[in-house]
Amino acid sequence: MTIQITIEFIGISRIITRKPKINLEIEESTSFEEIVQKLGALFPDLIGEIIRPDGKSFYDSHMFSLNGEHMVLHEEMNQQSPSDGDRLILMSILSGG
């Protein structure tokens, strides 16, 4: 069964993709890691900037926010899947002082 999700791009990811968001149709059990792979295939310029060269994971400074309520931790990327209608926000997590 397929589901629909929305991926919103913020900051550098929006600059690279030149899009504020995209809608994706994916299989129900698709992991967040597999979504990262799909993003790398759709937007190859993300690889090396936001997506590691392995094409499966983000650099530590980037992550998904699930529906603006939960940050998907790196260790959760291959253990969880989004649900139909979910919104993934690709965010840069930068700190400074």
Short mmCIF file of the C-alpha atoms (twelve columns), coordinates in Angstrom:
data_MODEL
# 
_entry.id   MODEL 
# 
loop_
_atom_site.group_PDB 
_atom_site.id 
_atom_site.type_symbol 
_atom_site.label_atom_id 
_atom_site.label_alt_id 
_atom_site.label_comp_id 
_atom_site.label_asym_id 
_atom_site.label_seq_id 
_atom_site.Cartn_x 
_atom_site.Cartn_y 
_atom_site.Cartn_z 
_atom_site.pdbx_PDB_model_num 
ATOM 1  C CA . MET A 1  0.000  0.000  0.000  1 
ATOM 2  C CA . THR A 2  1.267  3.479  -0.811 1 
ATOM 3  C CA . ILE A 3  0.986  6.620  1.280  1 
ATOM 4  C CA . GLN A 4  1.485  10.327 0.613  1 
ATOM 5  C CA . ILE A 5  3.924  12.488 2.570  1 
ATOM 6  C CA . THR A 6  5.110  16.062 2.194  1 
ATOM 7  C CA . ILE A 7  8.732  17.105 2.561  1 
ATOM 8  C CA . GLU A 8  9.342  20.762 3.338  1 
ATOM 9  C CA . PHE A 9  12.720 22.320 2.664  1 
ATOM 10 C CA . ILE A 10 14.091 25.029 4.948  1 
ATOM 11 C CA . GLY A 11 17.319 27.008 4.693  1 
ATOM 12 C CA . ILE A 12 20.127 25.469 2.656  1 
ATOM 13 C CA . SER A 13 17.953 22.564 1.498  1 
ATOM 14 C CA . ARG A 14 15.485 25.040 -0.030 1 
ATOM 15 C CA . ILE A 15 18.326 26.887 -1.738 1 
ATOM 16 C CA . ILE A 16 19.719 23.648 -3.174 1 
ATOM 17 C CA . THR A 17 16.377 22.160 -4.286 1 
ATOM 18 C CA . ARG A 18 14.863 25.494 -5.329 1 
ATOM 19 C CA . LYS A 19 11.578 24.241 -3.904 1 
ATOM 20 C CA . PRO A 20 9.696  25.003 -0.690 1 
ATOM 21 C CA . LYS A 21 8.230  21.482 -0.575 1 
ATOM 22 C CA . ILE A 22 7.472  18.328 -2.520 1 
ATOM 23 C CA . ASN A 23 4.886  15.590 -2.194 1 
ATOM 24 C CA . LEU A 24 6.084  11.991 -2.332 1 
ATOM 25 C CA . GLU A 25 4.177  8.770  -2.783 1 
ATOM 26 C CA . ILE A 26 6.000  5.994  -0.944 1 
ATOM 27 C CA . GLU A 27 5.364  2.476  0.281  1 
ATOM 28 C CA . GLU A 28 3.811  2.350  3.744  1 
ATOM 29 C CA . SER A 29 6.874  0.752  5.388  1 
ATOM 30 C CA . THR A 30 9.461  3.103  3.833  1 
ATOM 31 C CA . SER A 31 12.038 4.118  6.452  1 
ATOM 32 C CA . PHE A 32 13.313 7.651  6.915  1 
ATOM 33 C CA . GLU A 33 16.685 6.420  5.636  1 
ATOM 34 C CA . GLU A 34 15.039 5.266  2.402  1 
ATOM 35 C CA . ILE A 35 13.404 8.682  2.072  1 
ATOM 36 C CA . VAL A 36 16.848 10.275 2.325  1 
ATOM 37 C CA . GLN A 37 17.966 7.989  -0.532 1 
ATOM 38 C CA . LYS A 38 14.964 9.125  -2.613 1 
ATOM 39 C CA . LEU A 39 15.825 12.769 -1.926 1 
ATOM 40 C CA . GLY A 40 19.402 12.154 -3.060 1 
ATOM 41 C CA . ALA A 41 18.118 10.607 -6.293 1 
ATOM 42 C CA . LEU A 42 15.681 13.478 -6.905 1 
ATOM 43 C CA . PHE A 43 18.131 16.211 -5.908 1 
ATOM 44 C CA . PRO A 44 21.729 14.984 -6.423 1 
ATOM 45 C CA . ASP A 45 23.110 18.360 -5.313 1 
ATOM 46 C CA . LEU A 46 21.990 17.522 -1.756 1 
ATOM 47 C CA . ILE A 47 24.659 14.798 -1.630 1 
ATOM 48 C CA . GLY A 48 27.841 16.143 -0.117 1 
ATOM 49 C CA . GLU A 49 26.033 19.187 1.311  1 
ATOM 50 C CA . ILE A 50 23.211 17.752 3.431  1 
ATOM 51 C CA . ILE A 51 23.283 14.045 2.611  1 
ATOM 52 C CA . ARG A 52 26.475 12.129 3.309  1 
ATOM 53 C CA . PRO A 53 28.283 10.587 0.306  1 
ATOM 54 C CA . ASP A 54 26.796 7.177  1.263  1 
ATOM 55 C CA . GLY A 55 23.462 8.614  0.059  1 
ATOM 56 C CA . LYS A 56 21.612 7.159  3.073  1 
ATOM 57 C CA . SER A 57 22.133 9.556  5.948  1 
ATOM 58 C CA . PHE A 58 22.284 13.240 6.773  1 
ATOM 59 C CA . TYR A 59 25.312 15.031 8.071  1 
ATOM 60 C CA . ASP A 60 24.945 15.592 11.824 1 
ATOM 61 C CA . SER A 61 23.836 19.190 11.248 1 
ATOM 62 C CA . HIS A 62 20.628 18.138 9.429  1 
ATOM 63 C CA . MET A 63 17.547 16.162 10.403 1 
ATOM 64 C CA . PHE A 64 13.855 15.683 9.785  1 
ATOM 65 C CA . SER A 65 11.212 17.192 12.006 1 
ATOM 66 C CA . LEU A 66 8.121  14.982 11.901 1 
ATOM 67 C CA . ASN A 67 5.022  17.185 11.677 1 
ATOM 68 C CA . GLY A 68 6.879  19.932 13.574 1 
ATOM 69 C CA . GLU A 69 6.484  17.883 16.767 1 
ATOM 70 C CA . HIS A 70 9.327  15.352 16.877 1 
ATOM 71 C CA . MET A 71 12.930 15.483 15.715 1 
ATOM 72 C CA . VAL A 72 13.800 12.201 14.011 1 
ATOM 73 C CA . LEU A 73 17.095 11.221 15.624 1 
ATOM 74 C CA . HIS A 74 19.860 9.688  13.542 1 
ATOM 75 C CA . GLU A 75 19.455 6.359  15.336 1 
ATOM 76 C CA . GLU A 76 15.721 6.320  14.437 1 
ATOM 77 C CA . MET A 77 16.219 6.796  10.705 1 
ATOM 78 C CA . ASN A 78 16.141 3.084  9.882  1 
ATOM 79 C CA . GLN A 79 13.803 2.035  12.690 1 
ATOM 80 C CA . GLN A 80 10.719 4.132  11.941 1 
ATOM 81 C CA . SER A 81 8.489  5.065  9.018  1 
ATOM 82 C CA . PRO A 82 6.223  8.036  8.407  1 
ATOM 83 C CA . SER A 83 2.448  7.666  8.218  1 
ATOM 84 C CA . ASP A 84 0.065  8.767  5.495  1 
ATOM 85 C CA . GLY A 85 -0.231 12.552 5.427  1 
ATOM 86 C CA . ASP A 86 2.885  13.180 7.520  1 
ATOM 87 C CA . ARG A 87 4.973  16.277 6.935  1 
ATOM 88 C CA . LEU A 88 8.757  15.984 7.122  1 
ATOM 89 C CA . ILE A 89 10.650 19.232 7.523  1 
ATOM 90 C CA . LEU A 90 14.296 19.002 6.453  1 
ATOM 91 C CA . MET A 91 16.056 21.282 8.905  1 
ATOM 92 C CA . SER A 92 19.558 22.503 9.563  1 
ATOM 93 C CA . ILE A 93 20.470 22.241 13.214 1 
ATOM 94 C CA . LEU A 94 23.191 24.791 13.783 1 
ATOM 95 C CA . SER A 95 24.451 26.169 17.031 1 
ATOM 96 C CA . GLY A 96 26.796 28.904 17.827 1 
ATOM 97 C CA . GLY A 97 27.621 31.383 20.449 1 
# 
